[in-house]
Amino acid sequence: MSHIFKRFLEAIQADVLTLAAEGALPGASELVQADFSRVVVEPPRDAAHGDLSSNVGMVLAKPARMKPRDIAGLVETRLKQRRDLGIQGSSIDGPGFLNLRLDDASGTTSCAPCSRPANPTATAPSARRGR
């Protein structure tokens, strides 16, 4: 996992646990025991959505007993309060994808790891079709 993805995944996990401990997310006991392995941070499928995207809202909706967009909104607010992450903008799209745009000063905008597939042996879709 690329450094930037890991950094944001750890920040999201920490913020979710803090939100649960503060009572902002119902189902705190379930969230503490929740399986975070399905929460991902990756480049969004559409680059117009920003630099990073996470499915945190959808994964944690059931244990938190909340709508995915509401969870993503709480996490979004908390992440934007962290000045060290260099978040320039954010949006919640679709059923609850949290999309983040990073500022140029963070040194992570349009970073090389973001443009590479998570699996370096993966081939581009056009290569698989024989083009």
C-alpha positions in Angstrom: 0.0 0.0 0.0 1.3 3.4 -0.9 2.4 5.7 1.9 -0.3 8.3 1.1 -3.1 5.7 1.1 -1.9 4.2 4.3 -1.6 7.6 5.9 -5.2 8.5 5.1 -6.6 5.1 6.0 -5.0 5.4 9.5 -6.4 8.9 9.9 -9.9 7.6 8.9 -9.7 4.7 11.3 -8.5 6.9 14.2 -11.3 9.5 13.5 -14.0 6.8 13.4 -12.9 5.4 16.7 -12.8 8.9 18.2 -16.2 9.7 16.8 -17.5 6.4 18.3 -16.0 7.2 21.7 -17.5 10.7 21.7 -20.9 9.2 20.9 -21.2 10.9 17.5 -21.5 7.5 15.9 -24.1 5.2 17.4 -23.1 1.5 17.9 -19.8 2.4 19.5 -19.2 -1.1 20.8 -19.8 -2.5 17.3 -17.5 0.0 15.7 -14.6 -0.7 18.1 -14.9 -4.3 17.0 -15.7 -3.5 13.4 -13.6 -5.1 10.7 -11.7 -2.1 9.1 -10.1 -4.4 6.5 -12.9 -3.6 4.0 -12.3 0.2 4.4 -10.1 1.4 1.5 -8.5 4.6 0.4 -7.6 4.7 -3.3 -7.7 6.9 -6.3 -11.3 7.7 -7.3 -12.4 6.0 -10.6 -13.2 9.5 -12.0 -10.2 11.9 -11.5 -12.7 14.8 -11.4 -13.7 13.6 -7.9 -10.3 14.4 -6.4 -7.1 12.7 -5.4 -8.3 10.1 -2.9 -11.6 8.2 -2.3 -12.8 6.1 0.6 -15.7 3.7 1.1 -15.7 4.2 4.9 -19.4 5.3 5.0 -20.7 2.2 3.2 -18.5 -0.3 5.1 -19.5 1.1 8.6 -23.1 1.9 7.9 -24.5 -1.3 9.4 -22.4 -1.5 12.6 -23.0 2.3 13.2 -26.7 2.0 12.3 -26.4 5.1 10.2 -26.7 6.1 6.5 -23.4 5.8 4.6 -23.5 9.5 3.6 -23.9 10.6 7.2 -20.9 8.6 8.3 -18.8 9.9 5.4 -19.9 13.5 6.4 -18.7 13.0 10.0 -15.4 11.6 8.9 -15.0 14.3 6.3 -15.5 17.0 8.9 -13.0 15.4 11.2 -10.4 14.9 8.5 -10.7 18.5 7.3 -9.8 19.7 10.9 -6.4 18.0 10.5 -4.1 20.6 9.0 -1.3 18.0 8.6 -3.2 16.1 5.9 -3.3 19.0 3.4 -7.0 18.6 2.4 -8.0 21.3 0.0 -11.5 20.1 -0.7 -13.8 17.2 -0.3 -17.1 15.8 -1.4 -19.4 12.9 -0.7 -20.7 11.3 -3.8 -23.0 8.4 -4.7 -24.1 6.2 -1.9 -21.4 7.5 0.5 -18.0 7.7 -1.2 -15.8 10.2 0.6 -13.6 12.0 -2.0 -10.7 14.2 -1.0 -8.7 16.8 -3.0 -5.3 17.5 -1.6 -3.5 20.8 -1.8 -0.3 21.4 -3.8 1.7 22.2 -0.6 1.0 18.7 0.8 3.3 17.3 -1.8 0.7 14.6 -2.5 -1.5 16.1 -5.2 -1.2 14.1 -8.4 1.4 11.9 -6.7 3.0 9.1 -8.7 1.7 6.3 -6.4 -1.9 7.6 -7.0 -1.6 7.1 -10.7 -0.3 3.5 -10.4 -2.5 0.5 -9.9 -2.5 -0.9 -6.3 -1.2 -4.2 -7.9 1.9 -3.4 -9.9 1.4 -6.6 -12.0 -2.1 -5.5 -13.1 -2.5 -4.5 -16.7 -4.5 -1.7 -18.2 -7.9 -2.7 -19.5 -6.9 -1.9 -23.1 -3.9 -4.3 -22.8 -6.2 -7.1 -21.6 -8.3 -6.7 -24.7 -5.3 -7.2 -26.9 -4.9 -3.5 -28.0 
